[in-house]
Amino acid sequence: MTMPLGDIFRLDDRVALIAGGSGGIGSAMAEILGAAGASVSIAGRNADRAEAVAARVREAGAESLAVVADVNNPIECERMVAETLNRFGRLDIILNAVGGGAGTALYPAEQYPESEWDRIVDLNLRSTVQATQAAVKAMIAGKRGGRVLNISSVRGQLAINSGYSAYVAAKGAINALTRQWATEWAKYRITVNAIAPTFVDTPQVASLLADPDFKAKLLSRIPLNRVGETQDLAGAVLLFCSDASSYITGQILNIDGGLTATQ
């Protein structure tokens, strides 16, 4: 039976886990998925911040759970999945919203410190791998298929002369793993995709965007001449988390105001 066109983006009876759900992008996506009908598990390291996001989702009419977890710890990843299953009985979607930090670790490629390399790669790559492994094992056991959505970056495809070696390596690996996981997990009806934004206006990058020179240079590279907002990600997130993308897997979608089209 064909689903009515207006319903294919709905997430009623689905359960979404957002790793990094208390952050700038993750919290916005939690509200968007909740508004589409999903029950949402918010995973973050800070209990108060995670609960604040969960409360907003509940106030808007969706079920939500706050889970304290460090997704760089595999035991905590297994626990956050177990808590989600205990509360909602199933897991259909994982959205990996942990990451960033590029502007905090800028070094010449030939002198990049090992400790900073490990920190940025762990934050952007290891966190995604460990959270996804825990979630997908639950999806496979549930035998209902599922959705994995990674948040990559345009820097996974484009170099920049600004000392971003660790960050571009991590995001490039996210893109490669998105394709690899899509290939391996298709037999379980689990799709794996990624969105690749340029700068999105969140508290994490507020200090950079407050610099007039930095912002002017950034806007000069973006044909739409503005910085992204979290709402700009909403359509793609709903696409990749819903039945609308049931035949789309292994894709990386740039959400960048046209930046990559100019490269």
C-alpha positions in Angstrom: 0.0 0.0 0.0 1.4 3.4 -1.0 1.8 5.8 1.9 0.0 9.2 1.4 2.5 11.8 0.3 1.8 14.0 3.2 2.7 11.3 5.7 6.0 10.0 4.3 8.0 12.4 6.5 6.1 11.5 9.7 7.9 9.6 12.4 4.9 8.4 14.5 5.7 5.3 16.5 9.5 5.7 15.8 12.1 6.1 18.5 15.1 8.4 17.8 18.4 8.5 19.8 20.4 11.7 19.4 24.0 11.4 20.5 25.0 14.9 21.4 21.3 15.9 21.7 22.0 18.6 24.2 24.3 20.6 21.8 23.3 23.4 19.5 22.5 21.2 16.4 21.4 18.1 18.4 18.9 20.0 20.5 17.3 21.6 17.5 17.1 18.3 15.7 15.5 16.7 18.8 12.7 19.3 18.6 12.3 18.7 14.9 12.1 14.9 15.2 9.7 15.2 18.2 7.4 17.5 16.1 7.3 14.9 13.4 6.0 12.4 15.9 9.1 10.5 17.1 9.8 9.7 20.7 13.3 11.1 21.3 16.1 10.0 23.6 18.6 12.9 24.3 22.1 11.7 25.1 24.7 14.2 26.4 27.4 14.5 29.0 25.6 17.2 31.1 22.5 16.0 32.9 20.9 19.4 33.3 21.3 20.3 29.6 20.0 17.0 28.4 17.0 17.2 30.6 16.3 20.8 29.5 16.1 19.6 25.9 14.0 16.6 26.8 11.6 18.9 28.6 11.2 21.2 25.6 10.4 18.1 23.4 7.8 17.0 26.0 6.3 20.4 26.2 5.8 20.3 22.4 3.8 17.1 22.8 6.3 14.3 22.1 7.8 11.7 24.5 11.4 12.3 25.5 14.1 10.9 27.7 17.4 12.5 28.9 20.3 10.1 29.1 23.7 11.1 30.5 26.4 9.4 28.4 29.9 10.1 27.0 29.9 8.5 23.6 33.6 8.2 23.6 33.1 5.4 26.1 31.8 2.2 24.6 30.3 1.0 27.9 28.3 4.2 28.2 27.2 3.9 24.5 25.7 0.5 25.3 24.1 1.9 28.4 22.4 4.8 26.6 21.0 2.4 24.1 19.8 0.1 26.9 18.1 3.0 28.7 16.4 4.0 25.5 15.1 0.5 24.9 14.0 0.2 28.5 11.9 3.4 28.2 10.5 3.1 24.7 10.9 -0.6 23.8 12.5 -0.1 20.4 15.1 2.0 18.5 14.6 3.1 14.9 16.9 6.1 14.4 20.3 7.3 15.6 21.4 10.8 14.7 25.1 11.5 15.5 25.4 15.1 16.5 28.6 15.0 18.5 31.5 16.9 16.9 33.1 20.2 16.1 36.1 21.8 17.8 38.0 22.5 14.6 38.6 26.1 15.5 40.1 25.1 18.8 42.9 23.0 17.3 44.6 24.8 14.4 48.2 23.7 13.7 50.4 23.4 10.7 50.1 19.9 9.2 53.8 19.1 9.7 53.6 20.0 13.4 50.1 18.8 14.4 50.3 17.7 18.1 49.4 14.1 18.7 47.3 14.9 21.8 45.2 17.5 19.8 44.9 15.1 16.9 43.5 12.4 19.2 41.1 14.9 20.8 39.6 16.1 17.6 39.4 12.7 16.0 37.8 11.2 19.1 35.3 14.0 19.3 34.3 13.7 15.6 35.0 10.1 14.6 35.3 7.8 17.5 32.1 9.2 19.1 30.2 8.4 15.9 31.6 4.9 15.5 30.9 3.8 19.1 27.4 5.3 19.4 26.4 3.9 16.0 27.7 0.4 16.7 25.7 0.2 19.9 22.5 1.6 18.2 22.7 -0.6 15.1 23.1 -3.8 17.2 19.8 -2.9 18.7 18.2 -2.2 15.3 19.5 -5.5 13.9 18.0 -7.4 16.9 14.7 -5.5 16.5 14.4 -6.6 12.9 12.4 -3.5 11.9 15.2 -1.8 9.8 16.4 1.6 10.9 18.0 4.9 10.0 21.6 6.1 10.8 22.2 9.8 10.1 25.7 11.2 10.6 26.6 14.9 10.7 29.7 15.4 8.6 31.0 18.7 7.2 31.9 20.3 3.9 35.5 19.9 5.3 35.1 16.2 4.8 35.4 17.0 1.1 37.2 20.3 0.9 40.6 21.3 2.2 41.3 24.7 3.7 44.5 26.5 4.4 43.8 26.9 8.1 45.4 24.1 10.0 42.4 21.7 10.1 44.2 18.4 9.5 42.6 16.4 12.3 39.1 17.8 11.6 39.2 17.2 7.8 40.6 13.7 8.4 37.8 12.8 10.9 35.0 14.2 8.7 36.5 12.5 5.6 36.4 9.3 7.5 32.8 9.9 8.5 31.9 10.2 4.8 33.8 7.0 4.0 32.1 5.1 6.9 28.7 6.4 5.8 29.2 4.6 2.5 30.7 1.5 4.1 28.0 1.1 6.7 25.3 1.6 4.1 26.8 -1.3 2.1 27.1 -3.6 5.1 23.8 -2.9 6.8 21.5 -2.7 3.8 20.7 -6.4 4.3 19.0 -5.4 7.6 17.0 -2.6 5.9 19.1 0.0 7.8 20.0 3.0 5.7 23.0 5.2 6.5 23.4 8.8 5.2 25.1 12.0 6.2 24.5 15.7 6.0 27.5 18.0 5.5 26.9 21.5 6.5 29.2 24.5 6.4 29.1 26.8 9.4 25.8 26.7 11.3 25.1 29.4 13.8 25.2 27.7 17.2 26.8 28.7 20.5 29.8 26.5 19.6 30.9 28.9 16.8 29.5 32.1 18.3 33.0 33.5 19.0 34.2 32.9 15.5 31.1 34.5 13.9 31.5 37.5 16.2 34.8 38.3 14.4 33.7 40.7 11.6 36.7 39.8 9.4 36.2 36.0 9.8 32.5 36.3 9.1 33.1 38.5 6.0 35.5 36.0 4.6 33.1 33.1 5.3 30.2 34.8 3.6 32.4 35.7 0.6 32.7 31.9 -0.1 28.9 31.2 0.3 26.8 32.1 -2.8 23.6 32.5 -0.6 25.7 35.0 1.4 24.6 33.9 4.9 25.5 31.5 7.6 23.4 28.4 8.1 20.8 28.2 10.8 19.8 25.0 12.5 16.4 25.2 10.8 18.2 24.9 7.5 19.0 21.3 8.4 15.5 20.3 9.3 14.3 19.2 5.8 17.3 17.0 5.2 17.1 15.4 8.7 13.4 14.6 8.2 14.1 13.1 4.8 16.9 10.8 6.0 15.1 9.8 9.2 11.7 9.0 7.6 10.2 6.6 5.1 10.8 9.3 2.4 14.4 8.1 2.1 13.7 4.3 2.2 15.6 3.9 -1.1 18.4 6.4 -0.3 21.5 5.1 1.4 25.2 5.8 1.4 24.8 9.5 0.5 26.4 12.7 1.8 24.2 15.8 1.3 25.9 19.2 1.3 23.9 21.8 3.2 26.1 24.8 2.5 24.4 27.7 0.7 26.2 26.7 -2.5 29.8 26.7 -1.1 30.8 23.4 -2.5 29.4 24.3 -5.9 32.0 27.0 -6.2 35.0 24.8 -5.5 
